[in-house]
Amino acid sequence: MTDFFKNKVVVITGGSDGIGKALTDALLLQGAKVATCARNQDKLYDLQLLHSGKPLHTMVADVSNYNDCKNFIDSTIRVFGGIDILINNAGISMRALLKDLEVEVIQKVMDVNFSGTLYCTKLALNSIIERNGSIVGISSIAGFRGLPGRSGYSASKFAVNGFLEALRTELLDSGVNVMWVCPGFTASNIRNKALNKKGQSQGESPMDEGKMMSSEACATHILNAIEKRKRTLVLTFTGKRTVFMNKLFPGLTDKLTKNFFFKNGELVR
């Protein structure tokens, strides 16, 4: 453990669950000042109790709402004086074939995953530039390789990757580092809350969560990459293999991906 994050102001969206909570826990342990938002007030209250006495600012906010993002970012700057690092972590997934789902499902996923990243990044940008800080997007392998049954999720993560790559290029000479992280399949609550074809939470995960990287391990990798000011971070062997295969052998990867997600013509994952 280094002192890199000590007294730095770190903003994390969606910090009450999964990777976001693991990042919040780890950063407070390392002496950072953390601001986080989530839609669930009870979970934020539990987080405050867990870290009582530590520099933690929380606010109920829906990142798909610009005014919520503005209130959150503005209040963070008032409380802590500025922002060193922004981690755009809040996200929602979906699982349904395009032929079956309602278009509003994809719109909702785009609003949370892409628009939330856009809003918070834009609102925090001046403060981060002043401090030569970092902007991070928690993306997905689905941002490199479209996944069947997750067309809206893939679209949102491709958008996040493209947005952050463009921003990184704009800020190359500014002292700000921009990084996007693709965790691969990580044990978290995102699949349980994934939207079905009607836009309702599916309530259970079709994946074997026990065989996945833990949120805590994922958070450790992310923080190491932030400290090293990396450009991208692709986690897990499966994730790295998928990105590599899709770049060099896209046709073969189409077939392998289909075989992984479908069985007897039915979407099983």
Phi, psi and omega in degrees: 000132178253180177261016186304318185269356183300124179068003174283145178267116183242125177258129180232120174275145181066049187266011183264354185216159167052226183298321180299316178292319179299321177293317179300312180301312184293319183291320178296324178295330181268009173089013178280160169262121191243134171241131179219154178229159176197169179273341185263108183296322181297319180291325176292323177297316177299322179295318178297318178297318181298324185246035181305132179091351179263159182285080182236122177250126180234154177207138173287124181203146173254114187292347176282354180253118185300317182295323175299315179297318180296315179299320181293310182294315180298319180292325177297317179294323177294318184287316188250352176091351181164183182227127176267318187223132174245123176247105178281094187251332185303133181198162178221147181247179177208158180211102178186150176285146183303323182295340184258336192269162175273141185303329182299335178297313180294321179298319180295317179297318178296320181299318181284307189286314181269306183298322178300319177294316178300309184299308184295322180295313180299316184290328182267352193302311184300318180294320180293321177297318179301328185256008182051047187270208184224145174240128184233138173242126174275102183261224185191160169302332178293352174272352175249331186221116179299133184249131181297143183081357182223042185299317180292320178296315178299316180300317182294322182282327171299320179296317179299313181299315181294318178299313183289326177295317177297316180295320178303317181293320178298327188257014185305324184259012187265345186090359178265135175258136177241128184222143172238139188245132178241097187290345189072198179283114181238139179293111179203183184270359189295326181285327177296328181265003180302142182281140174270190186297340179263001181084015179257154179296132182286340170081346178209158182263134175279356183259158176276095185296333184294340182262007185260163174297140179285158177298324181294317178295320178299316180299320179299314178298318181297315181294322176298320181290324176297315180299323180275358179054051179285164178274310179223157175220114175250122185254157180074149179298318180298319179296312180298317180297319181296315180296317180297311182296319183293330180286319186264327184227066187298321180296315178297320181294327173306311184292317180296320179294318179298317180296329181288320187266343183242148171218124183052041177078000182252141177288115185249348179231000000 
